[in-house]
Amino acid sequence: MTEPLPADILADPPPQRPEPPGPNECCQSGCDPCVLDLYAEELQQYRETLRQWQARHPEANQESQS
């Protein structure tokens, strides 16, 4: 049985991981910026935002590890 989320997590939900580009979204013609470059930047921003969120919600880190 899953326990309900604390109210502070509901008010400050975790960031959502960006969707990777589809297999046909990169045209392989050297576009600048390439969709793969944009995704890498979004992923880097997501990871930083997730670290900040985890610092605000250490109880969520413990729940996900159990």
mmCIF file of the N, C-alpha and C atoms, coordinates in Angstrom:
data_MODEL
# 
_entry.id   MODEL 
# 
loop_
_atom_site.group_PDB 
_atom_site.id 
_atom_site.type_symbol 
_atom_site.label_atom_id 
_atom_site.label_alt_id 
_atom_site.label_comp_id 
_atom_site.label_asym_id 
_atom_site.label_entity_id 
_atom_site.label_seq_id 
_atom_site.pdbx_PDB_ins_code 
_atom_site.Cartn_x 
_atom_site.Cartn_y 
_atom_site.Cartn_z 
_atom_site.occupancy 
_atom_site.B_iso_or_equiv 
_atom_site.pdbx_formal_charge 
_atom_site.auth_seq_id 
_atom_site.auth_comp_id 
_atom_site.auth_asym_id 
_atom_site.auth_atom_id 
_atom_site.pdbx_PDB_model_num 
ATOM 1   N N  . MET A 1 1  ? 0.848  -1.187 0.000   1.00 0.00 ? 1  MET A N  1 
ATOM 2   C CA . MET A 1 1  ? 0.000  0.000  0.000   1.00 0.00 ? 1  MET A CA 1 
ATOM 3   C C  . MET A 1 1  ? 0.889  1.245  0.000   1.00 0.00 ? 1  MET A C  1 
ATOM 4   N N  . THR A 1 2  ? 0.619  2.174  -0.889  1.00 0.00 ? 2  THR A N  1 
ATOM 5   C CA . THR A 1 2  ? 1.394  3.398  -0.992  1.00 0.00 ? 2  THR A CA 1 
ATOM 6   C C  . THR A 1 2  ? 0.840  4.433  -0.028  1.00 0.00 ? 2  THR A C  1 
ATOM 7   N N  . GLU A 1 3  ? 1.758  5.065  0.712   1.00 0.00 ? 3  GLU A N  1 
ATOM 8   C CA . GLU A 1 3  ? 1.337  6.111  1.643   1.00 0.00 ? 3  GLU A CA 1 
ATOM 9   C C  . GLU A 1 3  ? 1.077  7.395  0.872   1.00 0.00 ? 3  GLU A C  1 
ATOM 10  N N  . PRO A 1 4  ? 0.103  8.197  1.337   1.00 0.00 ? 4  PRO A N  1 
ATOM 11  C CA . PRO A 1 4  ? -0.162 9.471  0.650   1.00 0.00 ? 4  PRO A CA 1 
ATOM 12  C C  . PRO A 1 4  ? 1.044  10.404 0.756   1.00 0.00 ? 4  PRO A C  1 
ATOM 13  N N  . LEU A 1 5  ? 1.195  11.238 -0.251  1.00 0.00 ? 5  LEU A N  1 
ATOM 14  C CA . LEU A 1 5  ? 2.299  12.189 -0.259  1.00 0.00 ? 5  LEU A CA 1 
ATOM 15  C C  . LEU A 1 5  ? 2.045  13.299 0.750   1.00 0.00 ? 5  LEU A C  1 
ATOM 16  N N  . PRO A 1 6  ? 3.108  13.751 1.416   1.00 0.00 ? 6  PRO A N  1 
ATOM 17  C CA . PRO A 1 6  ? 2.955  14.888 2.336   1.00 0.00 ? 6  PRO A CA 1 
ATOM 18  C C  . PRO A 1 6  ? 2.487  16.133 1.576   1.00 0.00 ? 6  PRO A C  1 
ATOM 19  N N  . ALA A 1 7  ? 1.800  17.001 2.280   1.00 0.00 ? 7  ALA A N  1 
ATOM 20  C CA . ALA A 1 7  ? 1.234  18.208 1.664   1.00 0.00 ? 7  ALA A CA 1 
ATOM 21  C C  . ALA A 1 7  ? 2.309  19.088 1.038   1.00 0.00 ? 7  ALA A C  1 
ATOM 22  N N  . ASP A 1 8  ? 3.505  19.151 1.657   1.00 0.00 ? 8  ASP A N  1 
ATOM 23  C CA . ASP A 1 8  ? 4.541  20.020 1.089   1.00 0.00 ? 8  ASP A CA 1 
ATOM 24  C C  . ASP A 1 8  ? 5.042  19.489 -0.256  1.00 0.00 ? 8  ASP A C  1 
ATOM 25  N N  . ILE A 1 9  ? 5.016  18.175 -0.449  1.00 0.00 ? 9  ILE A N  1 
ATOM 26  C CA . ILE A 1 9  ? 5.425  17.631 -1.744  1.00 0.00 ? 9  ILE A CA 1 
ATOM 27  C C  . ILE A 1 9  ? 4.321  17.877 -2.775  1.00 0.00 ? 9  ILE A C  1 
ATOM 28  N N  . LEU A 1 10 ? 3.093  17.799 -2.352  1.00 0.00 ? 10 LEU A N  1 
ATOM 29  C CA . LEU A 1 10 ? 1.995  18.099 -3.273  1.00 0.00 ? 10 LEU A CA 1 
ATOM 30  C C  . LEU A 1 10 ? 2.035  19.553 -3.718  1.00 0.00 ? 10 LEU A C  1 
ATOM 31  N N  . ALA A 1 11 ? 2.425  20.449 -2.820  1.00 0.00 ? 11 ALA A N  1 
ATOM 32  C CA . ALA A 1 11 ? 2.510  21.876 -3.152  1.00 0.00 ? 11 ALA A CA 1 
ATOM 33  C C  . ALA A 1 11 ? 3.756  22.192 -3.975  1.00 0.00 ? 11 ALA A C  1 
ATOM 34  N N  . ASP A 1 12 ? 4.771  21.338 -3.866  1.00 0.00 ? 12 ASP A N  1 
ATOM 35  C CA . ASP A 1 12 ? 6.035  21.526 -4.580  1.00 0.00 ? 12 ASP A CA 1 
ATOM 36  C C  . ASP A 1 12 ? 6.414  20.188 -5.212  1.00 0.00 ? 12 ASP A C  1 
ATOM 37  N N  . PRO A 1 13 ? 5.737  19.824 -6.311  1.00 0.00 ? 13 PRO A N  1 
ATOM 38  C CA . PRO A 1 13 ? 5.975  18.507 -6.902  1.00 0.00 ? 13 PRO A CA 1 
ATOM 39  C C  . PRO A 1 13 ? 7.370  18.396 -7.514  1.00 0.00 ? 13 PRO A C  1 
ATOM 40  N N  . PRO A 1 14 ? 7.869  17.177 -7.644  1.00 0.00 ? 14 PRO A N  1 
ATOM 41  C CA . PRO A 1 14 ? 9.194  17.007 -8.244  1.00 0.00 ? 14 PRO A CA 1 
ATOM 42  C C  . PRO A 1 14 ? 9.175  17.419 -9.712  1.00 0.00 ? 14 PRO A C  1 
ATOM 43  N N  . PRO A 1 15 ? 10.325 17.843 -10.227 1.00 0.00 ? 15 PRO A N  1 
ATOM 44  C CA . PRO A 1 15 ? 10.379 18.215 -11.640 1.00 0.00 ? 15 PRO A CA 1 
ATOM 45  C C  . PRO A 1 15 ? 10.168 16.984 -12.518 1.00 0.00 ? 15 PRO A C  1 
ATOM 46  N N  . GLN A 1 16 ? 9.685  17.211 -13.705 1.00 0.00 ? 16 GLN A N  1 
ATOM 47  C CA . GLN A 1 16 ? 9.454  16.132 -14.655 1.00 0.00 ? 16 GLN A CA 1 
ATOM 48  C C  . GLN A 1 16 ? 10.630 16.015 -15.617 1.00 0.00 ? 16 GLN A C  1 
ATOM 49  N N  . ARG A 1 17 ? 11.102 14.786 -15.788 1.00 0.00 ? 17 ARG A N  1 
ATOM 50  C CA . ARG A 1 17 ? 12.211 14.532 -16.712 1.00 0.00 ? 17 ARG A CA 1 
ATOM 51  C C  . ARG A 1 17 ? 11.759 14.895 -18.133 1.00 0.00 ? 17 ARG A C  1 
ATOM 52  N N  . PRO A 1 18 ? 12.622 15.560 -18.899 1.00 0.00 ? 18 PRO A N  1 
ATOM 53  C CA . PRO A 1 18 ? 12.230 15.921 -20.269 1.00 0.00 ? 18 PRO A CA 1 
ATOM 54  C C  . PRO A 1 18 ? 12.110 14.671 -21.150 1.00 0.00 ? 18 PRO A C  1 
ATOM 55  N N  . GLU A 1 19 ? 11.259 14.770 -22.128 1.00 0.00 ? 19 GLU A N  1 
ATOM 56  C CA . GLU A 1 19 ? 11.093 13.675 -23.088 1.00 0.00 ? 19 GLU A CA 1 
ATOM 57  C C  . GLU A 1 19 ? 12.251 13.711 -24.086 1.00 0.00 ? 19 GLU A C  1 
ATOM 58  N N  . PRO A 1 20 ? 12.877 12.568 -24.323 1.00 0.00 ? 20 PRO A N  1 
ATOM 59  C CA . PRO A 1 20 ? 13.946 12.562 -25.333 1.00 0.00 ? 20 PRO A CA 1 
ATOM 60  C C  . PRO A 1 20 ? 13.349 12.735 -26.727 1.00 0.00 ? 20 PRO A C  1 
ATOM 61  N N  . PRO A 1 21 ? 14.140 13.239 -27.647 1.00 0.00 ? 21 PRO A N  1 
ATOM 62  C CA . PRO A 1 21 ? 13.640 13.380 -29.011 1.00 0.00 ? 21 PRO A CA 1 
ATOM 63  C C  . PRO A 1 21 ? 13.339 11.999 -29.600 1.00 0.00 ? 21 PRO A C  1 
ATOM 64  N N  . GLY A 1 22 ? 12.392 11.970 -30.502 1.00 0.00 ? 22 GLY A N  1 
ATOM 65  C CA . GLY A 1 22 ? 12.047 10.726 -31.176 1.00 0.00 ? 22 GLY A CA 1 
ATOM 66  C C  . GLY A 1 22 ? 13.167 10.294 -32.117 1.00 0.00 ? 22 GLY A C  1 
ATOM 67  N N  . PRO A 1 23 ? 13.118 9.054  -32.567 1.00 0.00 ? 23 PRO A N  1 
ATOM 68  C CA . PRO A 1 23 ? 14.199 8.529  -33.414 1.00 0.00 ? 23 PRO A CA 1 
ATOM 69  C C  . PRO A 1 23 ? 14.351 9.256  -34.742 1.00 0.00 ? 23 PRO A C  1 
ATOM 70  N N  . ASN A 1 24 ? 13.321 9.930  -35.212 1.00 0.00 ? 24 ASN A N  1 
ATOM 71  C CA . ASN A 1 24 ? 13.401 10.627 -36.504 1.00 0.00 ? 24 ASN A CA 1 
ATOM 72  C C  . ASN A 1 24 ? 13.467 12.139 -36.365 1.00 0.00 ? 24 ASN A C  1 
ATOM 73  N N  . GLU A 1 25 ? 13.657 12.641 -35.152 1.00 0.00 ? 25 GLU A N  1 
ATOM 74  C CA . GLU A 1 25 ? 13.656 14.094 -34.970 1.00 0.00 ? 25 GLU A CA 1 
ATOM 75  C C  . GLU A 1 25 ? 14.986 14.741 -35.344 1.00 0.00 ? 25 GLU A C  1 
ATOM 76  N N  . CYS A 1 26 ? 16.065 14.005 -35.278 1.00 0.00 ? 26 CYS A N  1 
ATOM 77  C CA . CYS A 1 26 ? 17.362 14.549 -35.706 1.00 0.00 ? 26 CYS A CA 1 
ATOM 78  C C  . CYS A 1 26 ? 17.537 14.223 -37.183 1.00 0.00 ? 26 CYS A C  1 
ATOM 79  N N  . CYS A 1 27 ? 17.805 15.255 -37.967 1.00 0.00 ? 27 CYS A N  1 
ATOM 80  C CA . CYS A 1 27 ? 17.925 15.059 -39.414 1.00 0.00 ? 27 CYS A CA 1 
ATOM 81  C C  . CYS A 1 27 ? 19.350 14.733 -39.861 1.00 0.00 ? 27 CYS A C  1 
ATOM 82  N N  . GLN A 1 28 ? 20.291 14.724 -38.912 1.00 0.00 ? 28 GLN A N  1 
ATOM 83  C CA . GLN A 1 28 ? 21.691 14.391 -39.201 1.00 0.00 ? 28 GLN A CA 1 
ATOM 84  C C  . GLN A 1 28 ? 22.346 15.347 -40.211 1.00 0.00 ? 28 GLN A C  1 
ATOM 85  N N  . SER A 1 29 ? 21.847 16.594 -40.267 1.00 0.00 ? 29 SER A N  1 
ATOM 86  C CA . SER A 1 29 ? 22.429 17.544 -41.218 1.00 0.00 ? 29 SER A CA 1 
ATOM 87  C C  . SER A 1 29 ? 23.239 18.641 -40.528 1.00 0.00 ? 29 SER A C  1 
ATOM 88  N N  . GLY A 1 30 ? 23.499 18.469 -39.232 1.00 0.00 ? 30 GLY A N  1 
ATOM 89  C CA . GLY A 1 30 ? 24.340 19.431 -38.528 1.00 0.00 ? 30 GLY A CA 1 
ATOM 90  C C  . GLY A 1 30 ? 23.634 20.698 -38.109 1.00 0.00 ? 30 GLY A C  1 
ATOM 91  N N  . CYS A 1 31 ? 22.349 20.635 -37.884 1.00 0.00 ? 31 CYS A N  1 
ATOM 92  C CA . CYS A 1 31 ? 21.601 21.813 -37.439 1.00 0.00 ? 31 CYS A CA 1 
ATOM 93  C C  . CYS A 1 31 ? 22.217 22.378 -36.159 1.00 0.00 ? 31 CYS A C  1 
ATOM 94  N N  . ASP A 1 32 ? 22.148 23.690 -36.029 1.00 0.00 ? 32 ASP A N  1 
ATOM 95  C CA . ASP A 1 32 ? 22.655 24.343 -34.824 1.00 0.00 ? 32 ASP A CA 1 
ATOM 96  C C  . ASP A 1 32 ? 21.583 25.282 -34.298 1.00 0.00 ? 32 ASP A C  1 
ATOM 97  N N  . PRO A 1 33 ? 20.928 24.934 -33.224 1.00 0.00 ? 33 PRO A N  1 
ATOM 98  C CA . PRO A 1 33 ? 21.201 23.773 -32.380 1.00 0.00 ? 33 PRO A CA 1 
ATOM 99  C C  . PRO A 1 33 ? 20.443 22.538 -32.864 1.00 0.00 ? 33 PRO A C  1 
ATOM 100 N N  . CYS A 1 34 ? 21.027 21.391 -32.620 1.00 0.00 ? 34 CYS A N  1 
ATOM 101 C CA . CYS A 1 34 ? 20.399 20.118 -32.939 1.00 0.00 ? 34 CYS A CA 1 
ATOM 102 C C  . CYS A 1 34 ? 19.407 19.772 -31.829 1.00 0.00 ? 34 CYS A C  1 
ATOM 103 N N  . VAL A 1 35 ? 18.358 19.034 -32.163 1.00 0.00 ? 35 VAL A N  1 
ATOM 104 C CA . VAL A 1 35 ? 17.401 18.634 -31.133 1.00 0.00 ? 35 VAL A CA 1 
ATOM 105 C C  . VAL A 1 35 ? 18.083 17.813 -30.042 1.00 0.00 ? 35 VAL A C  1 
ATOM 106 N N  . LEU A 1 36 ? 19.137 17.090 -30.384 1.00 0.00 ? 36 LEU A N  1 
ATOM 107 C CA . LEU A 1 36 ? 19.870 16.309 -29.387 1.00 0.00 ? 36 LEU A CA 1 
ATOM 108 C C  . LEU A 1 36 ? 20.637 17.226 -28.434 1.00 0.00 ? 36 LEU A C  1 
ATOM 109 N N  . ASP A 1 37 ? 21.161 18.330 -28.950 1.00 0.00 ? 37 ASP A N  1 
ATOM 110 C CA . ASP A 1 37 ? 21.831 19.321 -28.100 1.00 0.00 ? 37 ASP A CA 1 
ATOM 111 C C  . ASP A 1 37 ? 20.826 19.971 -27.152 1.00 0.00 ? 37 ASP A C  1 
ATOM 112 N N  . LEU A 1 38 ? 19.660 20.325 -27.684 1.00 0.00 ? 38 LEU A N  1 
ATOM 113 C CA . LEU A 1 38 ? 18.630 20.935 -26.854 1.00 0.00 ? 38 LEU A CA 1 
ATOM 114 C C  . LEU A 1 38 ? 18.174 19.978 -25.757 1.00 0.00 ? 38 LEU A C  1 
ATOM 115 N N  . TYR A 1 39 ? 18.022 18.697 -26.103 1.00 0.00 ? 39 TYR A N  1 
ATOM 116 C CA . TYR A 1 39 ? 17.632 17.704 -25.107 1.00 0.00 ? 39 TYR A CA 1 
ATOM 117 C C  . TYR A 1 39 ? 18.712 17.578 -24.032 1.00 0.00 ? 39 TYR A C  1 
ATOM 118 N N  . ALA A 1 40 ? 19.974 17.570 -24.419 1.00 0.00 ? 40 ALA A N  1 
ATOM 119 C CA . ALA A 1 40 ? 21.064 17.470 -23.444 1.00 0.00 ? 40 ALA A CA 1 
ATOM 120 C C  . ALA A 1 40 ? 21.026 18.652 -22.480 1.00 0.00 ? 40 ALA A C  1 
ATOM 121 N N  . GLU A 1 41 ? 20.743 19.843 -22.984 1.00 0.00 ? 41 GLU A N  1 
ATOM 122 C CA . GLU A 1 41 ? 20.628 21.027 -22.121 1.00 0.00 ? 41 GLU A CA 1 
ATOM 123 C C  . GLU A 1 41 ? 19.434 20.899 -21.179 1.00 0.00 ? 41 GLU A C  1 
ATOM 124 N N  . GLU A 1 42 ? 18.307 20.434 -21.706 1.00 0.00 ? 42 GLU A N  1 
ATOM 125 C CA . GLU A 1 42 ? 17.117 20.248 -20.873 1.00 0.00 ? 42 GLU A CA 1 
ATOM 126 C C  . GLU A 1 42 ? 17.364 19.200 -19.789 1.00 0.00 ? 42 GLU A C  1 
ATOM 127 N N  . LEU A 1 43 ? 18.079 18.134 -20.135 1.00 0.00 ? 43 LEU A N  1 
ATOM 128 C CA . LEU A 1 43 ? 18.387 17.075 -19.180 1.00 0.00 ? 43 LEU A CA 1 
ATOM 129 C C  . LEU A 1 43 ? 19.311 17.592 -18.081 1.00 0.00 ? 43 LEU A C  1 
ATOM 130 N N  . GLN A 1 44 ? 20.290 18.397 -18.460 1.00 0.00 ? 44 GLN A N  1 
ATOM 131 C CA . GLN A 1 44 ? 21.185 18.988 -17.470 1.00 0.00 ? 44 GLN A CA 1 
ATOM 132 C C  . GLN A 1 44 ? 20.407 19.898 -16.520 1.00 0.00 ? 44 GLN A C  1 
ATOM 133 N N  . GLN A 1 45 ? 19.503 20.716 -17.057 1.00 0.00 ? 45 GLN A N  1 
ATOM 134 C CA . GLN A 1 45 ? 18.679 21.597 -16.226 1.00 0.00 ? 45 GLN A CA 1 
ATOM 135 C C  . GLN A 1 45 ? 17.767 20.779 -15.320 1.00 0.00 ? 45 GLN A C  1 
ATOM 136 N N  . TYR A 1 46 ? 17.189 19.706 -15.849 1.00 0.00 ? 46 TYR A N  1 
ATOM 137 C CA . TYR A 1 46 ? 16.331 18.828 -15.044 1.00 0.00 ? 46 TYR A CA 1 
ATOM 138 C C  . TYR A 1 46 ? 17.106 18.248 -13.863 1.00 0.00 ? 46 TYR A C  1 
ATOM 139 N N  . ARG A 1 47 ? 18.311 17.764 -14.118 1.00 0.00 ? 47 ARG A N  1 
ATOM 140 C CA . ARG A 1 47 ? 19.107 17.160 -13.039 1.00 0.00 ? 47 ARG A CA 1 
ATOM 141 C C  . ARG A 1 47 ? 19.424 18.173 -11.947 1.00 0.00 ? 47 ARG A C  1 
ATOM 142 N N  . GLU A 1 48 ? 19.736 19.401 -12.332 1.00 0.00 ? 48 GLU A N  1 
ATOM 143 C CA . GLU A 1 48 ? 20.013 20.446 -11.344 1.00 0.00 ? 48 GLU A CA 1 
ATOM 144 C C  . GLU A 1 48 ? 18.743 20.789 -10.560 1.00 0.00 ? 48 GLU A C  1 
ATOM 145 N N  . THR A 1 49 ? 17.631 20.917 -11.265 1.00 0.00 ? 49 THR A N  1 
ATOM 146 C CA . THR A 1 49 ? 16.360 21.221 -10.604 1.00 0.00 ? 49 THR A CA 1 
ATOM 147 C C  . THR A 1 49 ? 15.961 20.084 -9.673  1.00 0.00 ? 49 THR A C  1 
ATOM 148 N N  . LEU A 1 50 ? 16.210 18.842 -10.081 1.00 0.00 ? 50 LEU A N  1 
ATOM 149 C CA . LEU A 1 50 ? 15.899 17.687 -9.242  1.00 0.00 ? 50 LEU A CA 1 
ATOM 150 C C  . LEU A 1 50 ? 16.753 17.700 -7.976  1.00 0.00 ? 50 LEU A C  1 
ATOM 151 N N  . ARG A 1 51 ? 18.044 18.017 -8.104  1.00 0.00 ? 51 ARG A N  1 
ATOM 152 C CA . ARG A 1 51 ? 18.918 18.108 -6.920  1.00 0.00 ? 51 ARG A CA 1 
ATOM 153 C C  . ARG A 1 51 ? 18.387 19.160 -5.944  1.00 0.00 ? 51 ARG A C  1 
ATOM 154 N N  . GLN A 1 52 ? 17.962 20.294 -6.472  1.00 0.00 ? 52 GLN A N  1 
ATOM 155 C CA . GLN A 1 52 ? 17.423 21.352 -5.620  1.00 0.00 ? 52 GLN A CA 1 
ATOM 156 C C  . GLN A 1 52 ? 16.138 20.893 -4.946  1.00 0.00 ? 52 GLN A C  1 
ATOM 157 N N  . TRP A 1 53 ? 15.282 20.203 -5.695  1.00 0.00 ? 53 TRP A N  1 
ATOM 158 C CA . TRP A 1 53 ? 14.024 19.710 -5.131  1.00 0.00 ? 53 TRP A CA 1 
ATOM 159 C C  . TRP A 1 53 ? 14.307 18.674 -4.041  1.00 0.00 ? 53 TRP A C  1 
ATOM 160 N N  . GLN A 1 54 ? 15.254 17.772 -4.290  1.00 0.00 ? 54 GLN A N  1 
ATOM 161 C CA . GLN A 1 54 ? 15.603 16.751 -3.304  1.00 0.00 ? 54 GLN A CA 1 
ATOM 162 C C  . GLN A 1 54 ? 16.164 17.381 -2.031  1.00 0.00 ? 54 GLN A C  1 
ATOM 163 N N  . ALA A 1 55 ? 16.889 18.484 -2.171  1.00 0.00 ? 55 ALA A N  1 
ATOM 164 C CA . ALA A 1 55 ? 17.413 19.180 -0.993  1.00 0.00 ? 55 ALA A CA 1 
ATOM 165 C C  . ALA A 1 55 ? 16.268 19.779 -0.169  1.00 0.00 ? 55 ALA A C  1 
ATOM 166 N N  . ARG A 1 56 ? 15.201 20.211 -0.847  1.00 0.00 ? 56 ARG A N  1 
ATOM 167 C CA . ARG A 1 56 ? 14.044 20.760 -0.137  1.00 0.00 ? 56 ARG A CA 1 
ATOM 168 C C  . ARG A 1 56 ? 13.172 19.663 0.468   1.00 0.00 ? 56 ARG A C  1 
ATOM 169 N N  . HIS A 1 57 ? 13.272 18.448 -0.057  1.00 0.00 ? 57 HIS A N  1 
ATOM 170 C CA . HIS A 1 57 ? 12.406 17.345 0.373   1.00 0.00 ? 57 HIS A CA 1 
ATOM 171 C C  . HIS A 1 57 ? 13.234 16.093 0.678   1.00 0.00 ? 57 HIS A C  1 
ATOM 172 N N  . PRO A 1 58 ? 14.064 16.136 1.712   1.00 0.00 ? 58 PRO A N  1 
ATOM 173 C CA . PRO A 1 58 ? 14.893 14.956 2.015   1.00 0.00 ? 58 PRO A CA 1 
ATOM 174 C C  . PRO A 1 58 ? 14.063 13.724 2.349   1.00 0.00 ? 58 PRO A C  1 
ATOM 175 N N  . GLU A 1 59 ? 12.845 13.915 2.872   1.00 0.00 ? 59 GLU A N  1 
ATOM 176 C CA . GLU A 1 59 ? 11.987 12.771 3.200   1.00 0.00 ? 59 GLU A CA 1 
ATOM 177 C C  . GLU A 1 59 ? 11.604 12.002 1.945   1.00 0.00 ? 59 GLU A C  1 
ATOM 178 N N  . ALA A 1 60 ? 11.500 12.654 0.817   1.00 0.00 ? 60 ALA A N  1 
ATOM 179 C CA . ALA A 1 60 ? 11.160 11.981 -0.437  1.00 0.00 ? 60 ALA A CA 1 
ATOM 180 C C  . ALA A 1 60 ? 12.317 11.107 -0.892  1.00 0.00 ? 60 ALA A C  1 
ATOM 181 N N  . ASN A 1 61 ? 13.542 11.534 -0.620  1.00 0.00 ? 61 ASN A N  1 
ATOM 182 C CA . ASN A 1 61 ? 14.710 10.741 -0.981  1.00 0.00 ? 61 ASN A CA 1 
ATOM 183 C C  . ASN A 1 61 ? 14.729 9.433  -0.219  1.00 0.00 ? 61 ASN A C  1 
ATOM 184 N N  . GLN A 1 62 ? 14.377 9.467  1.058   1.00 0.00 ? 62 GLN A N  1 
ATOM 185 C CA . GLN A 1 62 ? 14.361 8.266  1.885   1.00 0.00 ? 62 GLN A CA 1 
ATOM 186 C C  . GLN A 1 62 ? 13.277 7.315  1.426   1.00 0.00 ? 62 GLN A C  1 
ATOM 187 N N  . GLU A 1 63 ? 12.105 7.827  1.049   1.00 0.00 ? 63 GLU A N  1 
ATOM 188 C CA . GLU A 1 63 ? 10.995 6.992  0.600   1.00 0.00 ? 63 GLU A CA 1 
ATOM 189 C C  . GLU A 1 63 ? 11.333 6.288  -0.701  1.00 0.00 ? 63 GLU A C  1 
ATOM 190 N N  . SER A 1 64 ? 12.018 6.978  -1.613  1.00 0.00 ? 64 SER A N  1 
ATOM 191 C CA . SER A 1 64 ? 12.331 6.378  -2.903  1.00 0.00 ? 64 SER A CA 1 
ATOM 192 C C  . SER A 1 64 ? 13.426 5.327  -2.788  1.00 0.00 ? 64 SER A C  1 
ATOM 193 N N  . GLN A 1 65 ? 14.219 5.371  -1.717  1.00 0.00 ? 65 GLN A N  1 
ATOM 194 C CA . GLN A 1 65 ? 15.284 4.404  -1.525  1.00 0.00 ? 65 GLN A CA 1 
ATOM 195 C C  . GLN A 1 65 ? 14.812 3.158  -0.816  1.00 0.00 ? 65 GLN A C  1 
ATOM 196 N N  . SER A 1 66 ? 13.637 3.194  -0.186  1.00 0.00 ? 66 SER A N  1 
ATOM 197 C CA . SER A 1 66 ? 13.163 2.025  0.556   1.00 0.00 ? 66 SER A CA 1 
ATOM 198 C C  . SER A 1 66 ? 12.343 1.092  -0.311  1.00 0.00 ? 66 SER A C  1 
# 
